[in-house]
Amino acid sequence: MKSKKEYILAGIVIIILTAYLVIHKTDKTHYELPVIPELSQSDITSITISTPDQSIELKKKDDTWLIYPEKYPADSSKIDPMVDIIKSLKVTALVSETKTYHRYELDPENKISVQAGSGEKVLRAFDMGKTAPSNRHTFIKLPDDDRVYHARESFKNKFDTTIDALRD
């Protein structure tokens, strides 16, 4: 009689554990990603790229990009990919909430800050770190947000440039 009760009890435990494993989903996301609205190409009339070593200011005048303050003409084949990335920036995953920016090269000594605007109005701003190990994402940090995110695409090399490299 005692072994019959043990078998019944073991069967009930197995059924409960099986039900728990079937019902419990472990692949849920427990956070919300920021929604970054897409911009149109014509909205962006200025771009500022700041690194620890230099700051590059680009402004669009008529249909030509100029490097300020010298007003050098900029190579549109290098500026257009930057504008495409800025206007369609997408956050795909939360990477870290710990504020350890050095690991992602988002610390003040390594980050690249990008600010795009229309006239004096800032439309988009973000800090860019290194390319993720997948080579399909870039680590970014948004203003007023201490978290680190994956942004779609590997685009650091497009912004890690010099004034001479951007000149037409």
N, C-alpha and C positions, 0 to 999 in steps of 0.2 A: 504494500500500500504506500509505503514511504517513497519508493522509487517512482511510482506512478505520479505522485504529487510533484516530484522533482522534474520529471519529464514535462509535465504540464506547465510548470513554472518556467523551465528553460525555453519551451515553445513560445510562451507569452513574451518573454524577454527578447527572443529572436524576432518575433513579429513586430514588437515596438521599435527595436533598433533598425529593422529593415524599413519600416514606415518613416522613421526619422531621416534615414539616408536618402530615401526617394523624395521626400517633401523638402528637405533642407537644401537650398541652392547655395553653393559656395562661390559662384562666379558673379555675384551681384556687385555693382559699383556703389560704394557708400559715400560718394561725394558728387558734387555737380561741377561740371566744367564751365568756365565763363564763356558766354556767347559773345563772339566778336563779330559785329556786323560787317559785311563786305562793303568796300568802298568802290566807287567807279574811278577809272583812270584819270578822268578829267577833274576829279575832286582834289587830287594831290598836286599842289603847286610848289611845295617846298619840302626838302628832306635834310635833316641834320644827322650826321653820323659821327658819334663821339667815341673815341678810344682813349686809353690812358695817355697816349702820345700826341694825339691831334684831334681836331674837330673839323669836319668837312661840311660846309653849308652849300646846298644845291637849291637853286630857284629856277622855276620855269617862267620864261618870258617869251610870249608869242608861242611858238611850238618848239622852242629850243631850251635845253637845260644849260644853266650857267653855274660855274663854281665861284662862289663869293668869298671874299670881297674883291678879288681880282677880276671877276667877270670873265673867266676863261670859258670858252665853249666846252661842254662836256660831251663825251662819246655816248650817244643815245643807245648804242648796242650794249652798254654796261649799265646805264641808268634804267632802261625799260624792264630788265629782269628784277631790279630792286623794287620798282613800282608795282610790278605784278605780285611780288611776295608780300609787300606791305598791304596792298588792297585786298588780298585774299588770305590773310593770315588765319590759320585754323589751329586751335589747341586740341590735341588728341588725347592727352592723358595727364593726370596729376603724377608728378615724379616724387616730390618731396615737400614736406611741411616743416622741416627741421631748421631751416635758415642756415644750412651749411653750403654756402654758395661757392666756396673754393673748389669743391669736387666737380662742379658743373661749369667752372670758369665764368661764373656770374659775380665774382667778387670784384671790388673796385679796380684791382690791378689787371684784370683780364677781360672784363665784359666790354661789349660793344653796345652802346645805347643808340637807338634809332628813334627819331621823332619825325613824323610826317604831318604836314599841315596844309591848310588853304589860307593864304595870307598870313595873318598872325594867329589864327585859330589852329590848335593842335587837334588833328583828327585821330592819330594813332601814335602810341609810344610804347616801346618795349625794350628790355635789355636782352641781349643775345649772348649765350655762352657757347660752349663747344658743341660739336656734332655728336649726337648720341652714338653709342657703339653699333647700333643697327645701320648706321649711315643713311637712314631714311627720315630722321628727325633731328631737330635742333632744340637744345635746352633754352627756354626763354623764361623771363620773369616780367610780369605786367606791373604797371604803376599801381601803387596803393594795394598791392597784394604780395605777401611775403612768400608765397608758394612758388615752386619751380614746376614748369610744365614742359611737355613735349609739344613742339609745333611740327606740323606736317612739313616734310621735305628737309633736305640738308642744304642750308643756304648761307652759312657763315662766310664761306669763301667769296660770296658776291659783295658782302659788306666790309670784309676785312681788306681794305684797299687804301691807296694813297691818292693824293690830289694829282700827282703826275700820271698815275695809271688811269684816272678818270678823264683826263684831258683829251680832247679831240685833236 
